[in-house]
Amino acid sequence: MARRCELTGKDVMSGNNVSHANNKTRRRFLPNLCNVSLISDTLGASFKLRISAHALRSVEHRGGLDAFLVKASDGELSDKARLIKAEVKRRQAEAA
């Protein structure tokens, strides 16, 4: 399982630990990933996703999973999230 957010694409970064003596050793910065169940209002179902804490705040700010997915670009979404987005768009088009 990749250490990558399914909604924002945020993943592992690398950098240096720098000591007081200015010695540099390589390290990894891991994203703060959470296993959450998000509810889609359009589909009436919940989906288990592994997303970052930052993405969870963004979903709440935009007004839910459906609003977030419709606005998000396909490049940063995981395959699972892209399938959910396509289904949400299809249902919203049917309702309109």
C-alpha positions in Angstrom: 0.0 0.0 0.0 1.5 3.3 -1.1 1.9 6.1 1.4 -0.1 8.5 -0.8 -3.4 10.4 -0.2 -6.2 9.1 -2.4 -7.7 12.5 -2.9 -4.9 15.1 -3.1 -2.0 13.0 -4.2 0.1 14.1 -1.3 2.9 11.5 -0.8 6.3 11.0 0.8 8.9 13.8 0.5 12.6 13.5 1.2 15.0 15.9 2.9 17.8 16.1 5.5 18.2 15.9 9.2 20.6 18.7 10.1 22.5 18.4 13.4 23.9 21.2 15.5 27.3 20.5 13.9 25.6 20.9 10.5 25.9 17.2 9.6 23.3 16.2 7.0 21.6 12.8 6.8 18.8 11.8 4.5 15.3 11.3 5.9 11.7 10.9 4.8 8.7 13.1 5.5 5.6 10.9 5.6 2.2 12.3 5.0 -0.3 12.2 7.9 -2.7 9.5 6.4 -6.0 8.5 8.1 -8.3 5.7 7.2 -11.8 7.3 7.0 -15.2 6.5 5.7 -16.7 9.4 3.7 -20.4 9.6 2.8 -21.5 10.5 -0.7 -24.8 12.4 -0.6 -25.5 11.8 -4.3 -24.9 8.1 -4.2 -26.2 7.5 -0.7 -23.2 5.3 0.2 -20.0 5.5 2.3 -16.6 4.9 0.9 -13.4 3.9 2.9 -10.5 6.0 1.8 -6.9 6.6 3.0 -6.5 10.3 2.9 -4.3 12.9 4.6 -5.5 15.0 7.5 -5.2 18.1 5.2 -7.5 16.5 2.6 -10.1 15.7 5.2 -10.2 19.4 6.2 -10.5 20.3 2.5 -13.4 17.9 2.0 -15.3 19.4 4.9 -14.5 22.9 3.7 -15.8 22.3 0.2 -19.0 20.8 1.5 -18.6 17.1 1.4 -17.1 14.3 -0.8 -19.2 15.0 -3.9 -18.3 18.7 -4.1 -14.6 17.9 -3.5 -14.5 15.2 -6.2 -16.3 17.3 -8.8 -13.8 20.1 -8.3 -10.7 17.9 -8.1 -8.5 17.1 -11.2 -8.3 13.5 -12.3 -4.5 13.6 -12.2 -4.2 13.7 -8.4 -7.0 11.3 -7.6 -6.5 7.5 -7.1 -8.2 5.0 -9.4 -10.8 4.3 -6.7 -11.6 8.0 -6.3 -11.8 8.5 -10.1 -14.5 5.8 -10.2 -16.4 7.4 -7.4 -16.1 10.8 -9.2 -17.4 9.3 -12.5 -20.4 7.8 -10.7 -21.2 11.0 -8.9 -21.1 13.0 -12.1 -23.3 10.4 -13.9 -25.9 10.6 -11.1 -25.9 14.4 -11.0 -26.4 14.5 -14.8 -29.4 12.1 -14.5 -30.9 14.2 -11.7 -30.6 17.4 -13.8 
